[in-house]
């Protein structure tokens, strides 16, 4: 009860102070990354956090997780308003926002399923990125801190959330991009991402690790490292055989793999180096 009362007092103050920072610091369009969990969103956050115009919020905020519905002027059309904007603005207060970046970047995988609400709330003042990863690698991934001995994502969840993200294909404010492309065709893929964001490609693109403000994450086993090809096709390991049988028994999952081109994906490039564990 006391916590709720304290939140009612503090949250409006946090929002007020956070908005003041946002207005003073960020003149550019915000960026939100979403995906089915274990799809590589944190590594994209880290890569983009190296761009001089982008401030990557290090923590998942869950700002766009809970919504309030309302109607305008008696209209039957439902609109949406997030009820926990304080979660976003806390990050501006807790993290030192350097001078220079004109855009903030937020990553919470679960925000994928709120893309339509975010677009309704923010209008043209937002760009959304949906990261897609081979479902077989997603469903055989284990979170390094949460139930590390158990698979994290059910097959049905991967199908449902990826199909939802793909429903925005062609939307001018939404980009669908594959995790594997970051690994196998890094420069080409990042040029595509920056073109979507209307941002110049950094001259030191390959040195993003030195530039990024996101060097550690609870979603990784170790500090940020270069992308590496061993993160692809992990599902082929013998210990995942039973899990993959379950995946391949799901007709929707198999059809989605084919749709995404994973059934005929090119072999892993021997030039890919480095690594990110626990993705």
Secondary structure, DSSP 8 states (H G I E B T S, - for coil): -HHHHHHHHHHHHHHHHHHHHHHHH--S-EEEEEESSSSSHHHHHHHHTTSTTEEE-SS---TTSSEEEE-STT-S--EEEES-THHHHHHHHHS---SS--EEEEE-GGGGGGHHHHHHHHTTSEEEEEEE--HHHHHT---SSSSTTS--S-HHHHHHHHHHHHTTTT-TTEEEEEHHHHHHSHHHHHHHHHHHHT----TTGGGHHHH-S----TTSSSS-----GGGSSGGGSGGGHHHHHHHHT-HHHHHHHHHHTGGG-----TT-----TT-
